[in-house]
Amino acid sequence: MPQVQRPLRNLLLAALPADASERLLPHLDLAPMTLGQVVYESGAQLEHVYFPANCIVSMLYVMADGASAEVAVVGKDGMVGLALIMGGDTTPSRALVQSAGDTYRLPKEIMKSEFNQMGALHMLVLRYTQALLTQMAQTAVCNRHHTVDQQLCRWLLLSLDRLDSNDISMTQELIANMLGVRREGVNLAAGKLQASGIIHYRHGTITVLDRRKLEERVCECYEVVRKEAARLLPLARPV
């Protein structure tokens, strides 16, 4: 792997003061992530934490029959592998690459050592954990009380916030799996957005044409998650 150089594209890493950043830089690898790649499986021992640069990782819970539902998305705003610094080396969730790109990979020993110094990384990760828990809780509420149309709008906006373009590479079947709903429901919801000129869908790529109209259609859940992240991580939020 080539040596990682600043500026760092992950917002948590970029928010670190110079001394903490200098300690981590020699141990960071910039690793490519492909669409559909499993970062880790449920119950697997975690050997690294991951700080996405321009990819998105979906946190999924998988049922015994193979059905799954997304509980959170992690992009340039956060990290994957929180179980390592929460007292455990495994997690019941699966981490799956939702949008291809690069991620900064850090060995677990280095992460634990820096976290246990109770410095800047410690505070950033704790605040990020609270923001992620908010996203998980709001996702559960949204899936229970809001329509598939609203859930799709929320999902699209959360993805846009973590990407550097308006193009999201994702099939409607995969979106249905992420949301834990029937594919027909996603097809209908996406068709409404396309007919209104808000998105364009072709060959597995969704292009958002009018973000403002998308925000008008989304439920309150998106704004709750966005505001909490901005409150907790003012130096490390998507722009």
C-alpha positions in Angstrom: 0.0 0.0 0.0 1.3 3.5 -0.8 2.0 5.7 2.2 -0.9 7.9 3.2 -0.4 11.6 2.8 -2.4 14.6 4.0 -4.9 16.0 3.5 -7.0 13.1 4.7 -10.4 12.7 3.1 -12.1 11.1 6.1 -13.6 13.9 8.2 -12.9 12.2 11.6 -9.2 11.8 10.7 -9.0 15.3 9.2 -10.4 16.8 12.5 -7.6 15.4 14.6 -4.9 17.7 15.8 -1.4 17.5 14.3 0.2 15.4 17.0 -2.5 12.7 16.9 -2.5 12.7 13.1 1.3 12.2 13.0 1.0 9.2 15.3 -1.6 7.5 13.1 -0.3 8.4 9.6 2.5 5.7 9.4 0.0 3.0 10.3 -2.8 4.0 7.9 -3.3 2.1 4.6 -5.5 3.4 1.8 -7.4 0.3 0.7 -9.8 0.1 -2.3 -13.3 -1.2 -1.6 -15.5 -2.7 -4.3 -19.3 -2.6 -4.5 -20.7 -5.5 -2.5 -17.5 -6.2 -0.7 -17.9 -7.6 2.8 -15.8 -5.6 5.2 -16.5 -8.0 8.0 -19.1 -10.7 8.7 -21.4 -11.0 11.7 -19.4 -12.6 14.6 -16.0 -12.3 12.9 -12.9 -11.1 14.8 -12.1 -7.5 13.9 -8.5 -6.9 13.0 -8.8 -3.3 11.7 -11.0 -0.2 11.9 -11.9 1.6 8.7 -12.2 5.3 8.0 -14.0 5.7 4.6 -12.6 8.3 2.3 -15.0 8.2 -0.7 -16.9 4.9 -0.2 -20.0 4.1 1.8 -20.3 1.1 4.1 -23.7 -0.2 5.1 -24.3 -1.8 8.5 -26.7 -4.7 8.1 -28.4 -7.1 10.4 -29.0 -10.4 8.8 -31.8 -12.8 9.9 -31.6 -16.6 10.1 -33.5 -16.9 6.8 -31.0 -14.6 5.0 -33.2 -11.5 5.0 -31.4 -8.3 6.0 -32.0 -4.7 6.8 -29.7 -1.7 7.0 -29.4 0.0 10.4 -26.9 2.7 9.5 -24.6 4.0 6.7 -21.0 5.1 7.3 -19.1 7.3 4.9 -16.4 10.0 5.0 -18.1 11.2 8.2 -17.2 8.2 10.4 -15.5 4.9 11.0 -16.3 1.2 10.7 -15.4 -1.2 13.5 -16.6 0.6 16.7 -16.8 -2.8 18.5 -13.1 -2.8 18.9 -13.1 0.2 21.2 -16.4 -0.6 22.9 -14.9 -3.6 24.8 -15.5 -6.3 22.2 -13.8 -7.7 19.2 -16.9 -8.9 17.3 -20.3 -7.5 16.3 -23.5 -9.1 15.3 -23.8 -6.9 12.2 -22.4 -7.3 8.7 -20.5 -4.4 7.1 -21.0 -4.3 3.3 -19.7 -1.8 0.8 -22.7 0.1 -0.6 -20.7 2.5 -2.8 -17.2 1.6 -4.1 -14.2 3.8 -3.3 -11.3 4.0 -0.9 -11.0 3.6 2.9 -8.2 4.3 5.4 -7.5 1.1 7.3 -5.9 1.1 10.7 -4.7 -2.0 12.7 -6.7 -2.6 15.9 -3.7 -2.4 18.2 -2.9 1.1 17.0 -6.5 2.2 17.2 -6.9 0.9 20.8 -3.6 2.5 21.9 -4.5 5.9 20.5 -8.1 5.7 21.8 -6.9 4.7 25.3 -4.8 7.9 25.6 -8.0 9.7 26.2 -7.1 12.5 23.8 -8.7 14.0 20.7 -9.4 10.7 19.0 -11.1 9.4 22.1 -13.5 12.3 22.2 -14.2 12.3 18.5 -15.0 8.6 18.4 -17.3 8.9 21.4 -19.2 11.8 19.8 -19.4 9.9 16.5 -20.7 6.8 18.4 -23.5 8.9 19.8 -24.3 10.3 16.3 -24.3 6.7 14.9 -26.6 5.5 17.6 -29.0 8.4 16.7 -28.9 7.2 13.1 -29.7 3.6 14.1 -32.6 4.6 16.4 -34.1 7.0 13.8 -33.7 4.3 11.1 -35.8 1.9 13.3 -38.5 4.5 13.8 -38.5 5.4 10.1 -38.8 1.8 9.0 -41.8 1.3 11.4 -43.8 4.5 10.8 -42.9 6.0 7.4 -43.7 5.0 3.9 -41.3 3.3 1.4 -41.3 6.6 -0.5 -40.0 8.5 2.5 -37.5 5.8 3.4 -36.1 5.9 -0.1 -35.7 9.7 0.1 -34.0 9.4 3.5 -31.6 6.7 2.1 -30.8 8.7 -1.0 -30.0 11.9 1.1 -27.9 10.0 3.6 -25.9 8.5 0.7 -25.5 11.9 -1.0 -24.1 13.5 2.1 -21.3 10.9 2.1 -20.4 11.0 -1.6 -18.6 13.6 -3.8 -21.1 13.4 -6.6 -24.8 13.1 -7.3 -24.5 9.6 -8.7 -25.2 6.6 -6.5 -24.3 3.1 -8.0 -27.0 0.8 -6.6 -29.7 -1.4 -8.1 -33.2 -1.1 -6.9 -33.0 -4.8 -5.7 -30.1 -3.9 -3.4 -31.9 -0.8 -2.1 -34.9 -3.0 -1.2 -32.6 -5.4 0.7 -31.0 -2.4 2.5 -34.4 -1.1 3.5 -35.9 -4.5 4.3 -38.9 -4.0 2.0 -40.2 -5.6 -1.2 -38.5 -4.7 -4.5 -41.8 -3.8 -6.0 -42.2 -1.0 -3.3 -38.8 0.4 -4.2 -39.5 0.3 -7.9 -42.8 2.2 -7.4 -41.2 4.8 -5.1 -38.2 5.3 -7.5 -40.6 5.6 -10.4 -42.5 8.4 -8.7 -39.2 10.3 -8.1 -38.1 9.8 -11.7 -41.5 10.9 -13.1 -41.2 14.1 -11.0 -37.7 14.8 -12.4 -36.0 14.4 -9.0 -33.9 11.4 -10.0 -32.8 9.5 -13.1 -32.2 5.8 -12.9 -30.3 3.8 -15.5 -28.2 0.7 -15.5 -27.7 0.4 -11.7 -27.0 4.1 -11.2 -29.3 6.6 -9.6 -28.5 10.3 -10.4 -30.1 12.9 -8.1 -31.2 15.8 -10.3 -33.0 17.9 -7.8 -31.8 17.6 -4.2 -34.1 20.4 -2.9 -37.2 18.5 -4.1 -35.9 15.3 -2.5 -35.5 17.2 0.8 -39.1 18.4 0.5 -40.4 14.8 0.2 -38.3 13.2 2.9 -39.6 12.5 6.4 -38.3 14.2 9.6 -35.9 11.3 10.2 -33.2 12.7 7.8 -33.1 16.1 9.4 -32.9 14.6 13.0 -29.9 12.5 12.0 -28.2 15.4 10.1 -28.7 17.9 12.9 -27.4 15.6 15.6 -24.3 14.8 13.6 -23.7 18.5 13.0 -24.1 19.2 16.8 -21.8 16.5 18.0 -19.2 16.7 15.3 -19.0 20.4 14.1 -15.4 19.9 12.8 -16.1 16.6 11.1 -19.4 16.8 9.2 -20.2 16.4 5.5 -20.1 19.7 3.6 
